Amino acid sequence: MSEQAHVQPADDYVVLGKLTSPYGVKGWLRVYSFTSPMEGILDYASWVLHQENGLTRRGLVQGRRQGKGLVARLEGIDSREAAEALSGAEILLPKDELPELDADDYYWYQLEGLKVVTREGALLGRVDHLFETGANDVMVITGEVDEGFEARERLLPYLPGEVVLDVDLEAGVMSVDWDPAF
């Protein structure tokens, strides 16, 4: 059964993926996963779905790899029409349900918004978002003049111990070994 979730601030959730389109006629949906590995999204027994009309929680009945992607069947969704009604919904997970990480490991959402400072104290900007390249993750650093940063975008490799020297979540600062001219 689905239940209407109490609307909580967006900061309480992390986006795990998105329901894209129906798959077949029995209520299955194609899933675009933001987790790594992509099948990791199927490890959660229930998903909070975000649509224009609010949040709902649905149990994951079954999920599997299908071709190059994933498909899933959710509790209470047993027809193509019901699946179509969920197309485009974001799949959220309350942050307090995420597995604990080892020390010095971070979820991307924890790094987004951090102020980025060189070891010499030069302000580069804030982490806007990250993306995968295959070789390593890359941080997109953006600066806003009104915050004292140079107004430009930088791409820095997320390489702890090489480029990323320190992450202080409480202070909201990441120290990096990077030439501000780049």
C-alpha positions as CSV (number, residue, x, y, z in Angstrom):
1,M,0.0,0.0,0.0
2,S,1.1,3.5,-0.5
3,E,0.9,6.0,2.2
4,Q,0.9,9.8,1.9
5,A,4.2,10.8,3.5
6,H,4.4,13.9,5.7
7,V,5.9,16.6,3.7
8,Q,9.4,17.3,5.1
9,P,11.9,19.8,4.0
10,A,13.8,18.8,0.9
11,D,17.0,18.8,2.9
12,D,15.8,15.6,4.6
13,Y,16.0,13.5,1.4
14,V,18.6,12.5,-1.2
15,V,17.5,11.8,-4.8
16,L,18.3,8.1,-5.7
17,G,16.8,8.1,-9.2
18,K,13.8,8.7,-11.3
19,L,10.9,6.6,-12.7
20,T,11.0,7.2,-16.4
21,S,8.2,5.3,-18.2
22,P,6.0,2.1,-18.0
23,Y,7.6,-1.2,-19.0
24,G,4.9,-3.7,-20.2
25,V,1.3,-3.8,-19.2
26,K,1.5,-5.1,-15.6
27,G,2.6,-2.0,-13.8
28,W,6.4,-2.2,-14.2
29,L,8.4,1.0,-14.6
30,R,11.8,1.8,-16.1
31,V,14.1,3.2,-13.5
32,Y,17.0,5.7,-14.0
33,S,19.3,5.2,-11.1
34,F,21.8,7.7,-9.7
35,T,23.4,5.1,-7.4
36,S,26.7,3.4,-8.0
37,P,26.4,0.6,-8.9
38,M,23.0,1.3,-10.5
39,E,21.4,-1.8,-8.9
40,G,22.1,-0.2,-5.5
41,I,18.7,1.6,-5.7
42,L,17.0,-1.9,-5.5
43,D,18.5,-2.5,-2.1
44,Y,15.9,-0.2,-0.5
45,A,12.6,-1.9,0.4
46,S,10.5,1.3,0.0
47,W,10.9,4.5,-2.0
48,V,9.5,8.0,-1.3
49,L,8.2,9.3,-4.7
50,H,8.2,13.0,-5.3
51,Q,5.6,14.3,-7.9
52,E,3.9,17.7,-8.2
53,N,1.1,16.6,-5.9
54,G,3.5,15.8,-3.1
55,L,5.3,12.8,-1.6
56,T,4.1,9.2,-1.3
57,R,5.9,6.1,0.0
58,R,5.7,2.9,-2.1
59,G,7.1,-0.5,-1.3
60,L,9.4,-2.1,-3.8
61,V,7.9,-5.4,-4.8
62,Q,10.5,-6.5,-7.3
63,G,13.3,-5.0,-9.3
64,R,15.8,-6.2,-11.8
65,R,18.3,-5.3,-14.5
66,Q,16.6,-5.1,-18.0
67,G,18.9,-4.6,-20.9
68,K,21.2,-1.6,-20.1
69,G,18.8,-0.3,-17.4
70,L,16.6,-1.3,-14.5
71,V,12.9,-2.0,-14.2
72,A,10.8,-2.2,-11.0
73,R,7.4,-3.1,-9.8
74,L,6.0,-1.1,-6.9
75,E,3.3,-1.9,-4.3
76,G,-0.2,-1.0,-5.6
77,I,0.9,-0.4,-9.2
78,D,-0.5,-3.2,-11.3
79,S,-1.4,-1.7,-14.6
80,R,0.2,0.3,-17.4
81,E,-2.1,3.2,-16.6
82,A,-1.1,3.2,-12.9
83,A,2.6,3.1,-14.0
84,E,2.1,6.0,-16.4
85,A,0.8,8.1,-13.5
86,L,4.2,7.7,-11.8
87,S,6.3,8.4,-14.8
88,G,8.7,11.3,-14.1
89,A,8.5,10.8,-10.3
90,E,11.8,11.3,-8.4
91,I,12.8,8.5,-6.1
92,L,13.9,9.9,-2.8
93,L,15.3,8.3,0.3
94,P,15.4,9.9,3.7
95,K,19.0,10.8,4.5
96,D,18.8,9.0,7.8
97,E,18.2,5.7,6.0
98,L,21.4,5.9,4.0
99,P,24.1,3.4,5.0
100,E,26.9,4.8,7.2
101,L,30.1,5.5,5.4
102,D,33.7,4.9,6.5
103,A,35.6,7.9,7.9
104,D,36.8,10.2,5.1
105,D,34.1,8.9,2.7
106,Y,31.3,11.2,1.7
107,Y,28.0,11.2,-0.2
108,W,28.0,13.6,-3.1
109,Y,25.1,15.6,-1.5
110,Q,27.4,16.2,1.5
111,L,30.0,17.9,-0.7
112,E,27.6,20.0,-2.7
113,G,27.6,23.6,-1.4
114,L,30.9,23.4,0.4
115,K,33.2,26.4,0.1
116,V,36.4,25.5,-1.8
117,V,39.6,27.0,-0.6
118,T,43.2,26.4,-1.8
119,R,45.9,25.6,0.7
120,E,47.1,29.2,0.3
121,G,43.7,30.5,1.2
122,A,42.4,31.5,-2.2
123,L,38.6,31.2,-2.5
124,L,37.6,29.2,-5.6
125,G,33.9,29.0,-5.2
126,R,31.4,26.3,-4.0
127,V,30.9,22.8,-5.1
128,D,27.9,23.0,-7.4
129,H,27.7,19.3,-8.3
130,L,29.8,16.3,-9.2
131,F,29.8,13.9,-12.1
132,E,31.5,10.6,-13.0
133,T,34.0,10.4,-15.9
134,G,35.1,6.8,-15.6
135,A,38.6,7.6,-14.3
136,N,37.5,9.7,-11.3
137,D,34.7,11.9,-10.1
138,V,34.8,15.5,-11.1
139,M,33.6,18.5,-9.0
140,V,32.1,21.5,-10.7
141,I,33.1,24.6,-8.7
142,T,31.2,27.8,-9.3
143,G,32.0,31.3,-8.0
144,E,29.6,34.2,-7.3
145,V,31.2,37.6,-7.1
146,D,28.8,38.7,-4.4
147,E,30.2,36.0,-2.2
148,G,33.8,37.1,-2.8
149,F,34.6,34.5,-5.4
150,E,35.8,35.0,-8.9
151,A,32.8,34.5,-11.2
152,R,33.8,31.4,-13.2
153,E,33.4,27.7,-13.3
154,R,36.2,25.2,-12.6
155,L,36.4,21.5,-13.0
156,L,38.4,19.8,-10.3
157,P,39.1,16.1,-10.0
158,Y,37.8,14.6,-6.8
159,L,41.0,12.9,-5.7
160,P,41.3,12.7,-1.9
161,G,44.9,13.1,-0.7
162,E,46.0,14.6,-4.0
163,V,43.7,17.4,-5.0
164,V,41.2,17.3,-2.0
165,L,43.3,17.8,1.1
166,D,40.6,18.1,3.7
167,V,36.8,18.2,4.0
168,D,35.2,19.9,7.1
169,L,31.5,19.3,6.9
170,E,30.8,21.2,10.1
171,A,32.6,24.3,8.8
172,G,31.3,23.8,5.3
173,V,34.8,24.0,3.8
174,M,36.9,21.8,1.5
175,S,40.6,22.5,1.2
176,V,42.3,21.7,-2.1
177,D,45.7,21.7,-3.7
178,W,44.9,23.6,-6.9
179,D,46.3,26.6,-8.8
180,P,43.6,29.3,-8.8
181,A,44.8,30.3,-12.3
182,F,43.3,27.1,-13.7
